[in-house]
Amino acid sequence: MKSRLIKELRDLCRRYGIKPTGNAGYKTSYILTLMAFPFLALQQIKQDKGLKFPNFNPIQVISFAVEEMNSPTDEQAALIRITLAETARSLSLTA
């Protein structure tokens, strides 16, 4: 990461939706953030901040719902893929 330019590091942070630690004019602010965010995210889950692990009951309900939904046809899968691609494209235009 040390060989990357500040612009590249800034773009990575923007892609993941995280802000640099400290002064945004220094590479170390971006590098520190990019290296630390996975650990911090897992720590936050353990501390019951933000996302939480669901109990068994909700997982079982979701499992039943997925079973009832069945598998998509090729055409339905294609529609899902194009919808996801368009959504990702529109999100990247607004970022």
N, C-alpha and C positions, 0 to 999 in steps of 0.2 A: 504494500500500500504506500510505502514511502516514496516509490518512484512515480506515483500518480500526481497529476497536477491538481491544484485546488479546485479547478472547474470540474474535473472528473469526480473528485470526492464529493463536491457539492451536489453534483447530479445524482450520485449514488444515494446520498442522504435524502434528496427530494423524491427519488424513486420509491424509497421505503417510508417516506413520510416522517422522518426524524430530523431533529434540529441539532446542529453542532454544539458541543459543550464548550462554553467559554467564547473567546473572540473568533468570529467567523473568518477573520483575515489570516488565520494560521492553519496550516495543514494538520497540526497535531489535534486541533479541536475536532476536525472531521474524523481523523483516524481513531481517536479515542471513542467517539460516539459509535462509529461503525464496528469497532471491536467489542464494545461493551453492551450494545443493545440486546443481543440474544440472551446474555446472562441476566440482564436487568428484567427482561420480559418474563423469563422463567421464575425469577425471584418474586416478581409481582404476583404471579399465579399462586405461588406457595403462600404469599401473604394475603390471599383472597382479595387482591386489588384487580379491578377490571374483569377479565374473563375468569371463570371458575370451572373446575371440573364438575360435570353433572353427576347426580346420583344415578343409581342403576335404573330406577323407574323411567326417567325421561329417555334414557338410552334405549330401553326396551320398547317404549312407545315409538320412537323414531325408527327402530328396526322393523316393527310391524308395518309402519307407514311405507317404508321403502319396499318391503315385500309386496304390499298391495299395489304399489305403483307399477311393478313389473319392469321390463327393460325397454328402452326406446327402440323404435324401428330405425333403419338407416336414415330415413328422411327426417325423423324427429331428432336424431342425434345431430344431423347436419344443421337443423334449425337452431338447436341449442348452441352448437359451436359458433355459428355466425352471430347469434345474439350476444354471446360472451365476447367475441372479437369486437363487435360494434360498441359494446359497453366499455371495453377496455380502451378502444380508440377514442371514444368521446371523453372518457376520464382523463386520458393523456392530453387531450386538447385543452381541458380546463385547468390542468396543473401548471 
